[in-house]
Amino acid sequence: MTVSVDYVYEVILVYLNVNREFGLKKKDSTHGLILSIRIYADVVINHMTGAGGSGSGTGGSHWDGGSLSYPGVPYSSWDFNSGSECSTGDGNIHNYNDPNEVRNCRLVSLVDLKLSKDYVRDSIAGYLNHLISIGVAGFRVDAAKHMWPGDLRAVFGRLHNLDSTYFGSGTKPFIFQEVIDMGHEAISAAEYTGIARVTNFIYGVKLADVFRYICALSLSLSLSLSLSLSLSLLKDTFITVRLLLVNINIYCIITSCAN
């Protein structure tokens, strides 16, 4: 497999030369093993590079963020949001409590693609369909909250089914969208759940709360057990309680390391 990619997070152009069998169910002729690996591509479709710079990507494609020229796609200034869509003076997001600004202005100065335009939608869908054609099973969509749900629905509606040889007939690509919603955001994850799956950022916070509670409970149990356990408890009960406390304390240590 060879891959030449003209982007890290700031997209210029993506060239792909990937063995079609990579990641699909494939028989190993030496060992007779069946490998079944599903690949989910992390795709950046909200923006291109930062504004103002210029140069060539690792794959050789030239770009100019000042004139909004990306001939490798090709994209021009007509394919990006401008003052007509974004009302801030410098074109960047300043107020995350304004859904229009979050979706129509530039995320950390990255030039914002105009996904309301059919040409841009077709270009992005063409890229994703190419990935599907070489065996990708789905996508993680970066910065989904910075794109309008209707625009994403239009792009996803252009996608082909997965290869029936490997995934079965009529199988759609699995899509999960990055929508940061901690419960007090101007943009809600619920706006995107009808389109595709959404990453749940609150889950990790709640899980951490559980571990913190277990740590506090561990201390409480240790104190109460040392003070109030009666001598009538059977030996195996003491062993069970000791194992419980050991396991809880292991969770606390892991949580402390993670923090």
N, C-alpha and C positions, 0 to 999 in steps of 0.2 A: 504494500500500500504506500502510495506517495501522496502527500497533501501539501499544497502551496497555498498559504493563507495570507491575504493582504490586510490583516487586522489583528489587533489584540482585543481591545474593547472598542476602539475607535475604528469603525468599519471603512474600508476603502473598496475592496472587491475580494471575492472569495473564488479561488480556483480549486477545483477538486479533480483528482485522478485517483479514484479509489476502486480497488478490486470489488466487483459487484457482490462477491460471495462473503466479503468481510462482514462479520456480525450476523449473518444469516445461518440457518440450520445447514450444516455442511458435514459430510462424512469424511473423516480423516482416513486416507487410503492406507496409512501405515498401521494405525492402531484400531481402525474400524470404529472409532468413537464418534458419537453424534454431538456436535457443539451447537448450543442454542443460546446465542448472546443477542440481546436486543439493545440497540444503540439509540439514545435519545439526544439529539443535537441541541446544544445551548445556542439559541439564535438571537442576534441583536438586530432588530428591524425597526426600532424607533428612530434611530439617528445614524449619522455617519461620523466623520472626524470632528475634532474641535474647530471652531471658526478661526479664520485668520492665518493658519499655517498652510504649508504646502510641502510637497515632496513626492517620494515614491515609496510604495509599500514593499514588503519583503518579497511579494510575488512579481514586482516590477511595474505595477500599475501606477501611473502618475495621478496626483490629486491636488486640488487647490481649494482649501477651505475658505479663502477670502472671496473668491468668485463663485464658490459653490459648484465647482466643476469636477465631476467624477466620470471621465470618459470611458472607464472600463465597464461601467454598468450598462448604459450611460445615464447619469443624472446631471441636470443643470440647475440653475437658480430657480427655474419654474417648478421644480419638484420638492421644494422645501417651504415650510411655514415662514411667513414674513410678518411685517407690521400689520398686514390685513387680518391675520389670525392671532398674533401675539401683541398685546397692548403695552408691554414693558419697554422702556426706552432702549435697553441694550439687547433685547430679545431673549434674555435669560429668565429662568424661574426665580422669583423672589418671595412669593406668597404661596405657601403650600396649602393654605386654606381656601384658595381659589381654584376650583377644578378646571376652569378654562385655561388658566395660566399654566397649571401643571401639565396639561395635555397639549397645549399649542405653542409653548415656549421651550427654550433650550435647556435641557438637563446639563448642568455644569458646563455650559458653553458648547455642547455637542450639537451640531447643526441638525435641526429637527425635520424629519421627512414628512411630507404632506400626504398622509395616508388617506385623506379624503379624495385624492386624485386617482382615477382608475389606472393610469399608467403606472403609478407607484405601487398600487395594489397588485397589478399584474406582474410587475417586476419581482416583487417580494414573493408572490405565490409561485412564480417560475423557479425561483431559487429553492424554495421549500419542496416543490415537486421534483426538482432534480435530486435533492437529498432522498426523497421517497423512492425515486427510481433506482438508486444505488443501494437501497436496503435499510435506510433509517426507519425506525419504528415510530418515532414521534419527536416532539420538541418541547424544550423548556423555553418559554418566551420571556426574555429579559425585559425589565422595565415596562410591563404591560399596563400599569396604572398611568403611564405617561402617554397612552394611546386611547382614543375613544373606543368604547366597546363596539359600536357599530362598525368602525373601521376594521377592527380585528375580526369581527364576524364576517365581513365582506372578504377579507383575505383567506380566512379558514374555509369559507364556502367555495373557494377556488381550488382547494387541494384535492389531489387524486386519492383513491383508495390505495392501501398497501398492496404489495405484490401477492396475489392469491396463491402463488406457488409456495410461499413460505408462511403467510399469515392467514390464509383462508379467504374465502370470497366475501367481498363487501366490507372488509375491515378498514376502519378509518384510522389515521394516525392518532396516537395518544398525545394530547397536548396539555401541558400544565403551565399556567401563567404566573409570573412573579407580580403579586399585588401586595405591597406592604400595607397592612391595615391592622393597627394595634387597638382598634376599637374607638378611636377618637379622631380618625382621619376624615378629611373633607371628601375623599374618594373611598367608597366602600368596596370590599371584596365581593359583596353580594351583587354588585353591578356586572361582574364578570363570570359568575358561576353558571349562568345560563348559556355561556359560549363554550367553555372548556373548564377543566379542573383549575383550581387556584391554590397556590401555596399558602399554608396557614401559619403565619408568623406568631400568632397568639399561642399556638400549641406548645412551642418551645418554652415560652414564658410560663405557662401554666405547669408544664412538666417540671421546670426548675422550682416553682413554688412547692410542688409536691415533695421534691427532694429536700428543700429547706425545712418543710414541715416534719419530714421523717427525721432530719437531724435534730430538730427541737424535741421531737417525741423521744428520740434515743436518749437524750439527756434527762428528760422527765422520767422515763422508764427506769433508767439507771438509778436515779435518786430514790424513786418510790419503791423499787424492788429492794434496794439495800436497807430501807427503813421499815417496810411493812410486810414483806413476805414471811409467812408463818413457817415454823419448823415442820408442820404437818405435810408440806408439799413433798411429793415423791421425788426421788432422785432424778428420774427421767424427765420430770417437769423442769427441774433446774437446768438440765442439759438443753432441753428445748428452748427455754428462755435465753440461755447463754448463746445458743446458736442464732437465735433471733436477733439479739443485740449485736453479735458479731457481724451479721449480714447487714443490719441497718447502718452500723458504723462504717462498713465498706462503702455503702452508698454515699455516706456523708463525705468520706475521703475523696471519692470520685467527683462528687459535686464541688468540693472545695478546689480540687485541681482544675475543674472546668471553669470555675469562676476566676 
